[in-house]
Structures are given as C-alpha cells and as structure tokens.
Amino acid sequence: MTAHPNEATTHGEDPGWRRYGQALLHSMAEVRAEVPEDVHPILMETADYWLSLGLAIGVQQPEAAARLIRLIETEEPERAELASDAEHFVAEALG
C-alpha cells in the first residue's frame, strides 16, 4: 500500500489491488487530513495491516470477530455505523 494512488505498488497494476487501495485511501481521508503528509505512508501501511488482520480473524474465527466487535464498539449505534462503513468499503473495494 502506498500513500498516493498513482505511486507503484508491489502488486503492479492489478485493477483489484488498485480498487482496494482507493477504497482504503477514501476510508482514511478524514484521518489523513489530520496528520502531516509525511506520516501518510506509515498511516496507510498500518491501516492495511490492521484491516488485513481483522479480515483474517473474521474469516478464520467469525465468533471471535463478533465478540471483538462487541468489545470495541459497546453501543449498538456505533456497531451499526461500523457495519454501514464496512458495506461501503466492500462495495468500493470489490466493485
């Protein structure tokens, strides 16, 4: 993952990877706006890692993933907002 969508990635010009990268950039736009630009590459790499970790937990241990979500977002409205954000991210990333 790179900080700028026009920069080369380790995945070359794979359209799926580029869609994922764009979705990640868009989902992190608010956070990126709050930090210095020189921090963006590390920020995006960190976001990519934690998203990948979360997806792996969700796939391999769905019950644990559900428990972690309830632990992290204790209020139902926040979980609903997170679910909506996830739906938008998947739609953008996977087309």
C-alpha positions in Angstrom: 0.0 0.0 0.0 1.3 3.4 -0.8 0.1 6.9 0.3 -0.7 8.0 -3.2 -2.9 6.1 -5.7 -0.6 6.9 -8.6 2.5 5.5 -6.9 3.6 2.0 -7.9 2.6 -0.8 -5.6 4.1 -4.2 -5.0 1.0 -5.6 -6.8 1.7 -3.8 -10.0 -1.2 -2.5 -12.0 -3.7 -5.1 -10.8 -7.1 -3.4 -11.0 -8.4 -5.2 -7.9 -5.5 -4.1 -5.9 -5.9 -0.5 -7.1 -9.6 -0.6 -6.2 -8.7 -1.8 -2.7 -6.1 0.9 -2.4 -8.5 3.6 -3.5 -11.1 2.3 -1.0 -8.5 2.4 1.8 -7.4 5.9 0.8 -11.0 7.1 0.8 -11.9 5.4 4.1 -8.8 7.1 5.7 -9.3 10.5 4.1 -10.5 12.2 7.4 -7.6 10.8 9.4 -5.1 11.6 6.7 -6.3 15.2 6.7 -5.4 15.4 10.4 -1.8 14.3 10.2 1.3 15.6 8.4 1.6 14.3 4.8 5.0 12.7 5.6 3.2 10.4 8.0 0.7 9.2 5.4 2.7 6.2 4.1 3.1 4.7 7.6 -0.5 5.5 8.4 -1.7 3.7 5.3 0.6 0.7 5.9 -0.7 0.5 9.4 -4.3 0.7 8.3 -3.7 -2.0 5.7 -2.2 -4.3 8.3 -5.0 -3.9 10.8 -7.6 -4.3 8.1 -5.9 -7.5 6.9 -5.7 -8.8 10.5 -9.3 -8.1 11.1 -10.3 -9.8 7.8 -8.2 -12.9 8.7 -9.9 -13.1 12.2 -13.3 -12.6 10.6 -12.7 -15.4 8.1 -10.9 -17.9 10.4 -12.7 -17.2 13.7 -16.1 -15.5 13.0 -17.4 -15.9 16.5 -14.2 -14.3 17.9 -14.6 -11.5 15.4 -18.2 -10.8 16.5 -17.1 -10.8 20.2 -14.2 -8.4 19.4 -16.6 -6.0 17.6 -18.9 -6.0 20.6 -15.9 -5.3 22.8 -14.6 -2.5 20.7 -17.9 -0.9 19.9 -20.1 -1.4 23.0 -23.1 0.7 21.8 -25.4 -0.7 19.1 -25.5 2.6 17.1 -21.7 2.6 16.8 -21.8 -1.1 15.6 -24.5 -0.2 13.1 -22.3 2.8 11.8 -19.3 0.5 11.5 -21.4 -2.1 9.6 -22.5 0.6 7.2 -18.9 1.8 6.8 -17.8 -1.8 6.1 -20.6 -2.2 3.5 -19.5 1.0 1.7 -15.8 -0.1 1.8 -16.6 -3.6 0.4 -18.7 -2.0 -2.4 -15.9 0.4 -3.4 -13.0 -2.2 -3.0 -14.7 -5.0 -4.8 -16.7 -3.0 -7.3 
